[in-house]
Amino acid sequence: MNCCGGNRKLPQPDSHTRKFSKVTIQVPTVEPVTEDSPKEEIKAVLDFAFEVEEALSPLASLSHNESNKLPSWKQMGFSSAKEARESLASSKVESRNKFIPSNSMTSLTISEPSMTEEDRISRQQAESDFEAFKKSAVQGTVFQKLGRNGKFQKREVRLTRDGSAIRWKGRILKPGGSITVVPLAQVRQVTVGMSTGALRDCKTLTAEDEARLLSLVLPSRTVDLFAPDPKVAEVWRRGLQLSVANLSDQPASEHEKFLRMQWAIADKDCSGSLDKNEVVRLANLLNVSGISAKVAEQKINEVDKNGDGELQFEEFEEFMRLLQRRDDVASLYNKYKPQSHDCMTVEDFHHFLQQDQHDTVPPQPQALLSLVAELEGGMSSNSTLISETGFAKWLDSSANGIRLEHCEREITDDMKQPLSHYWINSSHNTYLTGDQLRGKSSVDAYRSALQQGCRCVELDCWDGENGQPIIYHGHTLTSKISFEDVISVIHDSSFYGSCQYPVILSIEMHCSLPQQEKMAEICERILGQTIQLLPDGVDGLDELPSPEELKNKILIKGKRLKQGAEEGEAVSEEEDEGAEEEAHADNQEEEKTPPPAPLQSSASKFSFAGIRGTPKVKKINIHPKWSRLVYLDSIHFKGFGSPAFANQMSSFAESKMGKLSQSVTPFRRHSGVQLARVYPAGFRVDSTNYDPTPAWAAGAQLVALNFQTGDRGMWLNHCKFANNGGCGYLLKPKYLTGAASSPDRIELTVEVLSGQKLPKPGRATKGEVIDPFVVVEI
């Protein structure tokens, strides 16, 4: 059986080219283990089962009789083979034959997919190319990097020796200079060609340069590189993609990611190790100051395994733990560690989870074994024991976080309820990277928002030159971008990982009929079958489909013509940002002399005085080809109880939402069936965000925020939507969907035990953290 080492993601042969051959393996026929079996025997059988699982992982199929001969995961206490593999990956038992003698083995013949000679050569070549890439990338390659000023500058880009990041110096030909590190764990996509807005805007590039362009897409920016030749660009593209895939299989805590990044910056010569002076300087930078030279040397010698006077990253990580040893943690550890033992056992740790952590459903024994192996990092020869260092590491890990760790990795909500029963991660004026008046528009802002889990993006569409529609904030100095480029990025970036649920395109339409027709043609050509259409001859739906039913679909929200309407028929426009801006001005001048006429605004905008009075509803013309693509019909809100279809929805400025939400029960009923979108007030020209929690609490599903501003509103949004696998959809509680009349109430008591890793005031790198002010919020 031909297997590749490590976790490399190498090209697999296409399923239609696979051939099958017969192989024979040996399977134990010992009696099934139980909870009463000796611990060593359980571990031995499970260890062997893990190896069988590894051997069988590439199998295309097993007959029912054959699969029955395999070890029973349920008999061994696991819910799946995957759980067994993860739990026992580090629990090898050398004396397996003591418990599984050779005469207890039976032959099992199964079908194994074998690669063709062409596939085998391709796989070997891919492995060879990856090794060659790592070797050359560590030495560095001179690229031209696109800067913020739109100009290219030479930078020697290197892969760190542990393969976790790339780095470059600010000045390639001069000594010194700052070092920039990009952790590959943050890279969402590696692309080639003019795939980013910054590259498209660069006037010096031509079509001939596309094969030399390489981009790393990060959550909030891109790194755009111009390679010496197309071959170098392709080698780096394939190598970085494999490196990113490898890191995704090896999840690390946020603390470890941060430590690795600081380590890479400190390793100025890219040697993969730090000498004693560099170690102390980095420790001081990380707020571990006041270390005497004697103590530092003593701790370095404790962790320096090969005694060369330099520390690798893993050794430095242990060095930091020794320096940050806390008496309160040591006391807690000793409380549960038997006096006659040097280390805590798995049973002791299990007892700690129940007694001190009040964990009513602590991990199963098998899961604890896996956890212990991870905490000890392979340093302990006995994986059933937890050292004080491992215990402190667990206390500081995401596994002990307030949020349940599995909620960030897995879909935990029921995704088969109507779309109106979910909060949906939403962006406002997604195209902007700065303020609302002069900010830059970028197609990369859409990619960034989507890859942060956003499932509703906004497109303000206007007539452009040469019949090509554009996107920008109308009647402002914001820059303009191509509608077609945005749709291409949305097509490429919408669905990945757990983010397979529908993406909503919130269209603010200002285009003429000919350019609306062009928009329809662009969407049909690029998005194709991903566009969800209403059934022919239907004006609306009685109930919205579920996110599960709409997986990998694009829903277009906008104005829609009724069945039988003529081309270009005018329809009422919904509330939008322009309307809210006019309303704000109306409120400011309400009791003063009549203000001068406002600046000419979009033909699609109206104004209202707060929630009082009669709004000035305006009309826009809609092309039937565009109308056919609209799934979510934007309508003007006429009040609670007005007849409407489930796929009709309204938008509300934050101020109007505040007043509507005071009518608690009617709004909850409304949002239990229809979608409601909330957007920032027009006075937020600096792209600040409002507090989204009142709108969420009222039941509004689409609470749109300015993703380019990392303020409190966005922090709340990020934390909220980190749950449910980060898929961008969260099931609302029953009282917000109509399934219950009132919310369940609970009481929380919070006791702050300790704090660590507190930043210095003003991001200072010198001085001490004295009398810090800390705020804890629920």
C-alpha positions, 0 to 999 in steps of 0.5 A: 500500500503506497502511502505518503508520510506526514499530513501533505495534501497531494493530488489524488487520482480522479475517481473515474481513473481508479483501478482496484487490486486485492490486498490482505491484512491481519485483523485481531480476533480477540474478545471485544474489550469492555470498560472492565478490561485491563487498561493496557489491553484496551489501549493495545486493541484500540492502538491496533484499531487505529492502525487498521483505520489508517490502512483502510482510509483510502478504500473505495468500498467494503462489503457488509461481511468484510466490514463486520470483521473490523474492530467495533468502535462502539464496543470500544467506547467510541462513537465513530472511527474518526473519534478513535483515530483522533483519540489514539493518535498519540497513544501507541503501545509498544507491547501490543503482541502481549495482548494480541498474540500472532495466533489470534490474527485472521486474514481479511481480503479487501479491495484497495483502490490502486493508482495507475502508473501515471497517477503514481508518477504524478503523486511522486512528482508532487511530493518531490516538488513540495520538498524542493519548494520548502528547501528553496523557500526557506532560502528566500526568493526576491519578489516585487511586492505591491505596496499601499501606494500602488508601486512595486518594491523588491522584497526577499520573501522567505518561508520560516523553517517550521513552515508556519509563516512567510516573512520579508524585510522592509529594506532588502539592500540595507541593514536593519529594517522592520520584518513583516511576518504573515502567518499562513494560518491566516491565509484564506486563499492563494490566487494567481493573476489579477485576482485582487482589486489592488492588482486590477487598479495597478496601471503598470501591469499588462495581460502578459504579466498575469502568469507572474502574479501571486496573491495571498488573501487574508481576512482583511487584506491581500499580499500581492507579489510579482514573481521573477518569472511564471515558473517561480510564481507557479512553484510558490502557488502550489507550495503555499497552497500545500503549506496552508492545507497542512496547517489547517490539519494542525489547529493551534491556539491563538496564543501559539499563533501569536507566539509563532509570529513574534518568534519569526520576527525575532529570528532575524537571520532565519536560522530557526533558533534564537540565542540567549540574548535574543531569547531574553529580548523576546521575553521582555517584548512579551511582557516577561520583564525583570529577568536576571541573567542568572535566572534566564540562563538557568531556565534556558539550560533546563529546556535546551535539549541538545545543549547548543545554547540556542532554543528552537520554537518548542523549547522557547515555548517551554521556556516561557511557561517556566517563566510564567509559572503561577503559584495559584496554578501550582496550588490547584495542581497539587490539590488534585495530584496525589502526594505520592506521585510527581504528576497528575493522572487522567483520573485526577484530571477527570476529578478536577473537571467535575469538582472545580470546573463543575463540568457536568459532562466531562470528556470521555476517558478516550477523549481525555487520553487524546487531550493529555497527549496534546497537552504534553506535546510528546514530551512525556513518555507516559501519556496517561500523566499530566505535568504541571506545565501541561495543566497550565497549558490546558487552563490557558487553552481554547478548550477551557474558554468561555465559548464551547470550542466545538461550537467554533468548529462544527455546525451545532444548530438545526439548519432545516428551519425557515430562513427567517428563524436565523440571525445572518452575518451581514455587511453594510456598503461592503465595497468600502475600505474607509469612510462613507464620503471619500473612502476607497472602494475595493473588490477585495472588501467583498472577499474579505467579508465573505471569508470572515463568514459574512452571508449578506453583502451590499452592492450599490449599483450605478450606471457606468461608462461604456454600458458597464454598471459600477458600484460606489457610494452615490453622490460622494467622492468614493472610488468606483469599481466594476460590478462584473469584477465584484460578481466574479469575486463573490462567485469565487469566495462565497462557499468554503469550509463550513460556509456553505449556506446561502449568500444574499446580495443586497442590491441598491438599484440606481441603474438605467434599464439598459444597464439593469439588463447588463447586470442580469446578463453578468449574473447569469453568465458568472453565477449561473445555477447558483442563483436561486430563482422563484418558481415560474408564475409565482409572485411570492412564498408563504414560507422561506426555505431553510439554509440547508435547502439553499446550500451553495445558493445566491439569493438576490435581494432587490426590487421585483416586478409583479407577474404580468408587469410591463417592461420598465414599470415603476415600483416603490423603492424601499428605505435605504441609506439615502432615505435615512440621511434625508430623515436625519436632516428633517429631524434636525430642522423640524422645529426651525425655519424650513431648510434649503432644498437638499442636494440632488439625491438618487431617483430611488431615494425617499425621506421620512421624519423619523418614524412619524409622518408620511414617508416620501416614497419614490419610484424606480423602473425595473427591467423584467430580466433583472426582476426575474433574478430577484428572490427576496423582494424589497418592499416599503414597510407599511406597518405590522400586519400588512399582507406580505409574502414571506420572501418580501422584506424591508430595511430599517435605519438604526434609529427607526429600528430602535423605535420599531423594536419598542413594539416587541410582540408585533416585531417578533411576529413580523420577523418570525416570517419575513426578513428584516435588515437594519443598516447604520445611520446616515450620519456615520460618515466615518464608518463607525458601527452601532450596537447590534444587540438591540436589533438582534434582541428584537428579532432582526435577522440582517443587522448590517455593519461596517466590516472595515471598522474594528470597533465594539460593534464589529467585535460583538458581531465577530464573537456572536457569529464565531459560533455554529462553525462560523457558518454565518447563520445562527438559529434564533431562540424559540421566542423570536421565531414564534415557537415560545411566548417568552424567553427563558431567564437565567442568573449568572454569577461571575467570579474573576479569579485571575488575569494574565497577558495584560497589555501595557498602556498605549501598546508600549514595549517598555515599562511594567503593567501596573494597576491595570483597568479591566472590564468584564462584560456578559 
